[in-house]
Amino acid sequence: MREFSQRFRLPSFCVFVALTLVLVAAAAAAAQQPATPPIVLHAVRLLQVDTGNVLQPGEILVEGERIVAVGTSVERPHNAKIIDLGDVTLLPGLIDAHVHLFLHPGAEDLQTVEESVPWRTILAEQAAKADLLAGFTAERDMGTEGAGSASTAVRDAIDKGIIPGPRLRVCANAIDILGGHEDANHFNPAQHVLSNADYANTANEIVAVMREQHKEGADFAKIYQTGPDRMIDGVLHTPYQYTEAQLAAAVEEEKRLGTGVGIGVHAQGEPGTLFAAKAGVASIEHATQLSDETMRLMKERGIFAVPTFTIFDYFAQHATDADVAARESAVLDYKIAEFKKQITAGISFAVGSDVGPFPHGMQAHEFTLMVRYGMKPLAVLQADLINGAKLLGWAGQIGELKPGYYADIVAVPGNPLDDISVVEHVRFVMKNGEVIMQKPASIAQVQSSVTGKNL
């Protein structure tokens, strides 16, 4: 009986060994081959953002999630997929340094009260997708406005490939004083409507809130520093919320946490903007009014101004009545005049739109407005891509088309150095080496790209 059993088991053992060897060999072969074949992108133009040089034609070799080579002609591996995009300009994926994924057009104070956090999270996922399809492959979410740390779930789901969206840096709620900028100041006090922000009235409370937000997964902290804003005799007046010492405590805590992103402050004007600059924050959001001393400190310390023109323009264009329209237009006109002074002073800008109160996917209009109000197209692109990468803590990884960088790439029709508004009409989006969106080029575009002739 034992002999029969051994004879019976021997073939089974041989089959097991054979199958094991086959699986090992297959796994070894799979490990030697990339998950996806290389991709070569070809276009009529490629912009080198740091120098402003335009390569004609431009090609990029992508392997996996990284750029391998860039030039007028790159190596074409035998198994590479060639994508000829025609008469377009290749750019790094766009960066929006000020977004609100958890907001949408409509009464902001009501949507944050009436809509549940789960529902707002679903809408935020849709907003992230819309922004990505518009060419924004990296963003900084500047507060969920009452949804707490829900933005960390959106970020993590994107990172794990569960949902599409830009790579994200997120805070939770912004930090605010009692009765401050985003407190529920206009509701019935007897109803105790909650603030859209997290309360902190002292330096110790600011630090405690930052630690709680960091525990819940936030990448950085946003602090409301000014508000409410008023125009008096043509000049912006806005009270500050935190002292220089209180903001400095937040900056020190950020350094201790080692986030590498920095504090972003909502600050419209003086003296709050000066306190923020003295404290050493990473960015001043909106930055409508900056004194000479504030701008000197910003230049000295590398603090970015993020103008967010699009939201001001949107509110002026979509006012509920004539009085509101006049008030919003006066603020915008004042902001434009101050912006020209800031350009002359030579401070550094990053590009952020404050999208959310206006539709997601429309925020590339910020580029157009910054050029309209005084900046050169290349300067705006450098502010967005090079400065934006620094502000988000991803310098050397995104924001330029160079070997070793993430393959976050967009294509726009024409040449953005001639007409910056073309960034509002993105035709191709790649993130992490994956083609997200590609609009078909016309036959004439493809023929012109291949032959080098204008058809």
Buried (B, 14 or more C-beta within 10 A) or exposed (E): EEEEEEEEEEEEEEEEEEEEEEEEEEEEEEEEEEEEEBBBBBBBBBBBBEEBEBBEBBBBBBBBBBBBBBEEEBEBBEEBBEBBBBBBBBBBBBBBBBBBBBBBEEEBBEBBBEBEBEEBBEBBBBBBBBBBBBBBBBBBBBBBBBBBBBBBBBBBBBEEEEBBBBBBBBBBBBBBBEEBBBBBEEBEEEEEBEBBBBBBBEBEBBBBBBBBBBEEBBBBBBBBBBBEBEBEEEEBBBBBBBBBEBBBBBBBBBEEBEBBBBBBBBBBBBBBBBBBBBBBBBBBBBBBBBBEBBBBBBBEBEBBBBBBBBBBBBBBEEBEEEEEBEBBBBBBBBBBEBBEBBBEBEBBBBBBBBBBBBEBBBBBBBBBBBBBBBBBBBBBBBBBBBBBBBBBBBBEBBBBBBEEBBBBBBBBBBBBBEBBBBBBEBBBBBBBBBBBBEEEBEEEBBBBBEEEEEE
